[in-house]
Amino acid sequence: MKYIRDTIQPYLDNQNHNWSWLSDVTGLSRSVTYGIKNNSRNNITLRNITKIALALNMDMNDLKVLETQKSTSMAATTNVQSK
């Protein structure tokens, strides 16, 4: 499974930024951005992902990938919780 961070990290690398910078630019707390980096489902919301995508000026195709990854993460969580 490809994680959301796998889509975001190349943008950070290309722009010589890190997750702390991303937190500062988006206004998201560091615990939220690092939660997204570590695939914490509580932090992976469409609102947070959209803020990150806008801050990094992400390609629309990558934004669609993020949305799909979010849906997959949420489905996996729901599946585990329902058992």
RABELDA-V714428 format. One record per residue. N is the residue number from 1. SS is DSSP state (h for helix, s for strand, l for the rest). NEAR is the number of other C-alpha atoms within 10 Angstrom. D_LAST is the distance of its C-alpha to the last C-alpha in whole Angstrom. Layout:
BEGIN
n=N ss=SS near=NEAR d_last=D_LAST
n=N ss=SS near=NEAR d_last=D_LAST
END
This chain:
BEGIN
n=1 ss=l near=6 d_last=21
n=2 ss=l near=10 d_last=24
n=3 ss=l near=16 d_last=23
n=4 ss=h near=21 d_last=25
n=5 ss=h near=18 d_last=27
n=6 ss=h near=11 d_last=28
n=7 ss=h near=16 d_last=30
n=8 ss=h near=21 d_last=31
n=9 ss=h near=15 d_last=33
n=10 ss=h near=12 d_last=36
n=11 ss=h near=17 d_last=37
n=12 ss=h near=15 d_last=37
n=13 ss=h near=10 d_last=39
n=14 ss=h near=8 d_last=41
n=15 ss=l near=10 d_last=42
n=16 ss=l near=9 d_last=42
n=17 ss=l near=14 d_last=40
n=18 ss=l near=12 d_last=37
n=19 ss=h near=17 d_last=34
n=20 ss=h near=14 d_last=36
n=21 ss=h near=14 d_last=38
n=22 ss=h near=20 d_last=36
n=23 ss=h near=19 d_last=35
n=24 ss=h near=12 d_last=38
n=25 ss=h near=13 d_last=39
n=26 ss=h near=17 d_last=36
n=27 ss=l near=14 d_last=36
n=28 ss=l near=16 d_last=32
n=29 ss=l near=13 d_last=32
n=30 ss=h near=15 d_last=32
n=31 ss=h near=12 d_last=28
n=32 ss=h near=17 d_last=27
n=33 ss=h near=26 d_last=29
n=34 ss=h near=18 d_last=28
n=35 ss=h near=16 d_last=24
n=36 ss=h near=22 d_last=25
n=37 ss=h near=18 d_last=26
n=38 ss=l near=13 d_last=24
n=39 ss=l near=16 d_last=21
n=40 ss=l near=13 d_last=20
n=41 ss=l near=14 d_last=17
n=42 ss=l near=11 d_last=19
n=43 ss=l near=18 d_last=22
n=44 ss=l near=23 d_last=22
n=45 ss=l near=14 d_last=23
n=46 ss=h near=13 d_last=25
n=47 ss=h near=10 d_last=28
n=48 ss=h near=16 d_last=28
n=49 ss=h near=20 d_last=28
n=50 ss=h near=16 d_last=31
n=51 ss=h near=17 d_last=33
n=52 ss=h near=21 d_last=32
n=53 ss=h near=19 d_last=33
n=54 ss=h near=12 d_last=36
n=55 ss=h near=13 d_last=38
n=56 ss=l near=17 d_last=38
n=57 ss=l near=11 d_last=39
n=58 ss=l near=15 d_last=36
n=59 ss=l near=12 d_last=37
n=60 ss=h near=10 d_last=35
n=61 ss=h near=9 d_last=34
n=62 ss=h near=13 d_last=32
n=63 ss=h near=19 d_last=31
n=64 ss=h near=11 d_last=29
n=65 ss=h near=15 d_last=28
n=66 ss=h near=24 d_last=26
n=67 ss=h near=18 d_last=25
n=68 ss=h near=13 d_last=23
n=69 ss=h near=19 d_last=22
n=70 ss=h near=20 d_last=21
n=71 ss=h near=15 d_last=19
n=72 ss=h near=15 d_last=17
n=73 ss=h near=19 d_last=16
n=74 ss=h near=15 d_last=15
n=75 ss=h near=12 d_last=13
n=76 ss=h near=12 d_last=11
n=77 ss=h near=13 d_last=10
n=78 ss=h near=11 d_last=9
n=79 ss=h near=10 d_last=7
n=80 ss=h near=8 d_last=6
n=81 ss=h near=8 d_last=6
n=82 ss=h near=6 d_last=4
n=83 ss=l near=5 d_last=0
END
